[in-house]
């Protein structure tokens, strides 16, 4: 992590305004065009799910505002993040898998496959959960491939927030190539403009996936 020079940071007053809100996150729902990515994965026998999680982690490392966190009531900039991903277990309950960023999709997919398999054999409160959840260097990702939603809200508690972004990917529509995405970010760290710029980076990664 790198500390932010708070006195010269342009968001100093915005940070002070929002950091103590009972619910400091704001949400937007957008539509991604994932047709090129989906068709590429189908043609090359690659996991569509792993592909868009990989593209998301890559986008996070390319756009610094989404790497900001609130630690000890101060803003910090992370140098790397991991994905805490909700996956479905065999009994239709969910578990968390923890995916690290990798420089190539081949490397990411190999590791993610092993992580997913191990996570699905463990209870929700696994050793990985106990060792990982609550740490700042995460991005929370949920997947709802059964729902084509246009709005979304999360369960939340009134505890201290680290400012971790929360992303939810919805159902991919094969007829249109579109997929909904809900994104929640901490308002002391990001505004709507920052979300729009991040979505643009993510969409470009999705478009360019087949070039890797």
Buried (B, 14 or more C-beta within 10 A) or exposed (E): EEEBEEEEEEBBEBBEEBBEEEEBBBBBBBBBBBBBBBBBBEEEEBBBBBBBBBBBBBBBBBBBBBBBBBBEEEBBBBEEBBBBBBBEBEEEEEBBBBBBBBEEBEEBBEBBEEBBEEBBEBEEEBEBBEEBBEEBBBBBBBBBEEEBEEEBEEEEEEEEBBBBBBBBBBBBBEEEBBBBBBBBBBBBBBBEEBBEBBBEBBBBBBBEBBEE
